[in-house]
Amino acid sequence: MNLNQLELLRVLQETDFNLSKAAEKMHVVQSAVSRQLQLFEIEVGSPLFVRQGKKLTGLTPLGEKIMEEVDLINQAKKNIQLIADDFLENSNGTLRIATTHTQAKYLLPEPIGRFRRKYPGIKIYMVQSSPDNLINLLHRHQADIAICTEKLDEDDKLVVKPCYHWHHVAVVPAGHPLAEGEISLQRLSAQPILTYTPGFTGRTTIEKAFYNANLPLDITLAAADSDVIKTYVRLGMGVGIIAGTAYEASKDSDLVARDLSGLIPSSTTKIAYLKQLYVPNYCRYFIDELLAEAARKSRERGEDLDSQP
């Protein structure tokens, strides 16, 4: 076996086992891909892929074991290049950030601005997606770091750092019944609720709070974007439950925000990257800037990260 054959296995997995796409990515004809795969399977003595006719549909148990080693080899290749770039103080490269809309809009602008001034030669690539997909992007080496609230703690192959704690708020138009008086889960449960899509921005925490109080939760609209939720609150469709950081007093003065910190437990936004990843200096700098920005915002809100659950 050789490194080209190992790279072929990685590319096949990346392209969902599509031989023609793998051939295109490796700049060879499809017959060459099929031949190299055949030679590799002859050498190991067993098929690596499940087949339906000529089509590859998945990995065999042996193929899954071998792919784990291929991933380690691929990570080692990337680490070697990153180590060399750091040693040579290479100021060119790409910082790939996987995050959600909420973090991209409300946490990242200032740290990215400072990063750009420090490392003007480093390109920034940002992808916004669901927490599940953010983790996949890390494992597929399509992102260097992921920033979100949900899911990261569930993956033991990641280094996970708490970034900041935050609370939800309820937003309603001025004059709405919930704009005044004591706010409670009971009052909220009687209203149509507009909040985040499952898996986004503390949705699980919201559901648990109502479940533990044995109260119904009537979610009539769910979206990944806080601005979308606020738009439909303005249209009178219901009460919005959003991240407190997403309420901007200067822009949302037509809405009343009610603090839900005593009703729904706080959530924690986290930063994660692969344990096997060599983190270059510019990436460490960006992580430090994220943590500094989060600490600054926490101080402004009168909160202390270390004292939160």
Secondary structure, 3 states (H helix, E strand, C coil): CCHHHHHHHHHHHHCCCCHHHHHHHHCCCHHHHHHHHHHHHHHHCCCCEEEECCEEEEECHHHHHHHHHHHHHHHHHHHHHHHHHHHCCCCCEEEEEEECHHHHHHCCHHHHHHHHHHCCCEEEEEEECCHHHHHHHHHCCCCCEEEECCCHHHCCCEEEEEEEEECEEEEEECCCHHHCCCCCHHHHHCCCEEEECCCCCCHHHHHHHHHHCCCCCCEEEEECCHHHHHHHHHCCCCEEEEEHHHCCCCCCCCEEEEECCCCCCCEEEEEEEECCCCCCHHHHHHHHHHHHHHHHHHHHCCCCHHHCC
